[in-house]
Amino acid sequence: MGKRLSPREQRARRRERNERAFLFDSELNLIAEFEREDWEWALSSSGGDPMRVAGKCGLTDVPAEVKALWGRSADEARSTYRRWQKRR
């Protein structure tokens, strides 16, 4: 397995790849999409809780089991998550 990246390295990689933040429900249906800068700002001031972050980004009525994933597209984010789940 590869080396874990620091949060700073992860942010730099997301910026280089032009990734965005996507919110999915428990069945991986897309709920919302956010610009990387907006999501990272809200994330830094919300303790990492996706429901609180979504609220800071203006989204209301967020399902309890929401998943926040990164990618260049919603399909890429969903696929990456599914591959990660299979490896676990």
C-alpha positions in Angstrom: 0.0 0.0 0.0 1.2 3.5 -0.8 2.4 6.2 1.6 -0.2 8.3 3.3 -0.2 11.9 2.3 -0.3 14.8 4.8 -3.4 17.0 4.7 -1.3 19.7 2.9 -0.2 17.2 0.3 -3.8 16.0 -0.2 -4.9 19.6 -0.8 -2.1 20.3 -3.2 -3.0 17.1 -5.1 -6.7 18.0 -5.3 -5.8 21.5 -6.6 -3.4 20.0 -9.2 -6.1 17.5 -10.4 -8.8 20.2 -10.4 -11.0 18.1 -8.1 -14.2 19.1 -6.6 -16.2 18.0 -3.5 -19.3 15.9 -4.0 -21.9 14.8 -1.5 -23.6 11.5 -1.8 -26.4 9.8 0.2 -25.9 6.4 1.7 -26.7 4.7 -1.7 -24.2 7.0 -3.5 -26.8 9.1 -5.2 -25.4 12.6 -5.8 -26.8 15.3 -3.5 -24.6 18.3 -4.3 -21.3 19.4 -5.8 -19.0 22.1 -4.4 -16.0 24.0 -5.6 -12.8 22.8 -3.9 -12.0 26.2 -2.3 -15.4 26.6 -0.8 -15.5 23.0 0.6 -12.0 23.2 2.0 -12.7 26.5 3.8 -15.9 25.2 5.3 -14.2 21.9 6.2 -11.4 23.7 8.1 -13.9 25.5 10.3 -16.3 22.6 10.9 -14.2 19.8 12.4 -14.6 17.5 9.4 -18.3 16.7 9.9 -19.8 16.6 6.3 -23.3 17.7 7.5 -21.9 20.8 9.2 -19.6 21.6 6.2 -22.6 21.3 3.9 -24.5 23.7 6.1 -21.7 26.2 5.9 -21.8 25.9 2.1 -25.5 26.7 2.1 -27.0 23.2 1.8 -29.9 22.4 4.1 -31.8 19.1 4.7 -28.6 16.9 4.5 -29.3 13.2 5.1 -27.6 11.8 8.2 -25.4 9.3 6.4 -24.0 11.7 3.8 -20.6 10.9 2.3 -18.2 13.7 1.1 -15.9 12.5 -1.7 -13.4 14.2 -4.0 -13.0 13.8 -7.7 -12.9 15.6 -11.1 -16.5 14.3 -11.6 -19.2 12.7 -9.5 -18.7 9.4 -11.4 -14.9 9.5 -10.7 -15.5 10.2 -7.0 -18.1 7.4 -6.7 -15.8 4.9 -8.5 -12.8 5.8 -6.3 -14.9 5.2 -3.2 -16.2 1.9 -4.5 -12.6 0.7 -5.2 -11.5 1.8 -1.8 -14.4 -0.1 -0.2 -13.4 -3.3 -2.1 -9.9 -3.1 -0.8 -11.0 -2.8 2.8 
